[in-house]
Amino acid sequence: MKITLTFLVLLLLITVVYAQEVDSTAQPEIFEFEWAGEKTTMQKYFIVFLKSGSERSQSQEESMKLQQEHLAYLGGLYEDGIINLNGPTDGQTDIRGFSVYNVATKEEAKRLAKNDPMAKAGRLAVEVHPWWLAKGSGVK
């Protein structure tokens, strides 16, 4: 009986923690401020740097397939409004590209970035940083 009760309590705790982690109603942090006489809403975004990964032994054919899957994955996140900006660097450093994620938490950005086929294969490593930006800003 004691083992069953302990198991049920543990199961309940796991369910509560899991439900909090996948809370799709969570919103990004924002705050209002005035700049140059205009009210602006600042939002916390997350910059995901995609760096050269440790696993680079794939054949050229495998690498090309992974690249197609990578682009399709990121394109889908962009179409879903999860990624606002995205693109490669010039390849001269270990940072191969970056994306700006419009999600509520760093953990969510990291989880999504690590689901990228190139990250799963080890060709890219993920580094995530919070970034405050005026909501709705874009490159001009």
KOLVEX-680318 format. One record per residue (C-alpha): x, y, z; residue number from 1; residue in three letters. Coordinates in steps of 0.05 Angstrom, whole numbers, plus 5000, padded with zeros to 4 digits. Layout:
# residues N
    xx    yy    zz  resi  resn
     X     Y     Z   NUM   Ala
...
# end
This chain:
# residues 140
    xx    yy    zz  resi  resn
  5000  5000  5000     1   Met
  5057  5048  5019     2   Lys
  5092  5034  4953     3   Ile
  5028  5045  4913     4   Thr
  5015  5112  4948     5   Leu
  5087  5134  4937     6   Thr
  5082  5114  4864     7   Phe
  5017  5154  4855     8   Leu
  5047  5216  4888     9   Val
  5108  5211  4844    10   Leu
  5065  5202  4782    11   Leu
  5024  5264  4801    12   Leu
  5088  5306  4811    13   Leu
  5116  5284  4744    14   Ile
  5050  5301  4710    15   Thr
  5048  5371  4742    16   Val
  5121  5385  4723    17   Val
  5111  5360  4652    18   Tyr
  5047  5402  4644    19   Ala
  5085  5464  4665    20   Gln
  5141  5450  4615    21   Glu
  5094  5444  4556    22   Val
  5050  5503  4574    23   Asp
  5032  5529  4505    24   Ser
  4998  5590  4536    25   Thr
  5063  5619  4564    26   Ala
  5079  5686  4533    27   Gln
  5146  5720  4523    28   Pro
  5166  5772  4575    29   Glu
  5152  5844  4556    30   Ile
  5157  5913  4587    31   Phe
  5139  5983  4565    32   Glu
  5186  6042  4563    33   Phe
  5193  6109  4529    34   Glu
  5249  6123  4480    35   Trp
  5258  6187  4440    36   Ala
  5188  6209  4463    37   Gly
  5153  6146  4439    38   Glu
  5125  6089  4480    39   Lys
  5156  6023  4460    40   Thr
  5142  5952  4481    41   Thr
  5205  5912  4492    42   Met
  5202  5836  4486    43   Gln
  5251  5781  4507    44   Lys
  5270  5740  4446    45   Tyr
  5323  5686  4444    46   Phe
  5383  5686  4397    47   Ile
  5403  5615  4378    48   Val
  5474  5610  4352    49   Phe
  5486  5548  4310    50   Leu
  5559  5530  4318    51   Lys
  5602  5477  4284    52   Ser
  5587  5412  4319    53   Gly
  5635  5357  4338    54   Ser
  5606  5305  4290    55   Glu
  5629  5323  4220    56   Arg
  5642  5253  4193    57   Ser
  5579  5246  4150    58   Gln
  5588  5232  4076    59   Ser
  5575  5288  4027    60   Gln
  5509  5255  4009    61   Glu
  5488  5251  4082    62   Glu
  5509  5323  4094    63   Ser
  5468  5348  4035    64   Met
  5407  5309  4060    65   Lys
  5416  5338  4130    66   Leu
  5423  5408  4101    67   Gln
  5357  5400  4064    68   Gln
  5322  5375  4127    69   Glu
  5354  5431  4167    70   His
  5328  5485  4119    71   Leu
  5259  5453  4118    72   Ala
  5257  5450  4194    73   Tyr
  5278  5523  4203    74   Leu
  5230  5544  4147    75   Gly
  5173  5510  4183    76   Gly
  5190  5546  4248    77   Leu
  5192  5611  4209    78   Tyr
  5124  5597  4177    79   Glu
  5096  5581  4246    80   Asp
  5120  5648  4273    81   Gly
  5169  5616  4321    82   Ile
  5231  5643  4285    83   Ile
  5231  5717  4266    84   Asn
  5300  5723  4235    85   Leu
  5345  5668  4209    86   Asn
  5407  5659  4167    87   Gly
  5478  5634  4158    88   Pro
  5542  5672  4173    89   Thr
  5600  5676  4124    90   Asp
  5629  5611  4154    91   Gly
  5694  5644  4176    92   Gln
  5683  5627  4250    93   Thr
  5653  5569  4288    94   Asp
  5585  5605  4287    95   Ile
  5552  5578  4225    96   Arg
  5486  5615  4231    97   Gly
  5436  5643  4279    98   Phe
  5361  5649  4290    99   Ser
  5318  5695  4332   100   Val
  5264  5654  4367   101   Tyr
  5199  5685  4389   102   Asn
  5183  5639  4447   103   Val
  5169  5647  4522   104   Ala
  5230  5612  4552   105   Thr
  5302  5596  4540   106   Lys
  5287  5523  4551   107   Glu
  5235  5524  4496   108   Glu
  5283  5557  4447   109   Ala
  5337  5506  4465   110   Lys
  5289  5447  4457   111   Arg
  5266  5471  4388   112   Leu
  5337  5486  4365   113   Ala
  5362  5418  4388   114   Lys
  5307  5385  4347   115   Asn
  5339  5412  4284   116   Asp
  5363  5352  4243   117   Pro
  5434  5382  4238   118   Met
  5437  5390  4314   119   Ala
  5410  5320  4325   120   Lys
  5464  5293  4279   121   Ala
  5518  5332  4316   122   Gly
  5539  5374  4256   123   Arg
  5514  5436  4293   124   Leu
  5517  5454  4366   125   Ala
  5466  5500  4398   126   Val
  5479  5562  4441   127   Glu
  5420  5603  4466   128   Val
  5420  5674  4494   129   His
  5362  5720  4515   130   Pro
  5357  5785  4476   131   Trp
  5312  5844  4489   132   Trp
  5287  5879  4427   133   Leu
  5230  5928  4411   134   Ala
  5171  5884  4395   135   Lys
  5158  5880  4320   136   Gly
  5228  5906  4301   137   Ser
  5261  5881  4240   138   Gly
  5323  5892  4199   139   Val
  5319  5956  4158   140   Lys
# end
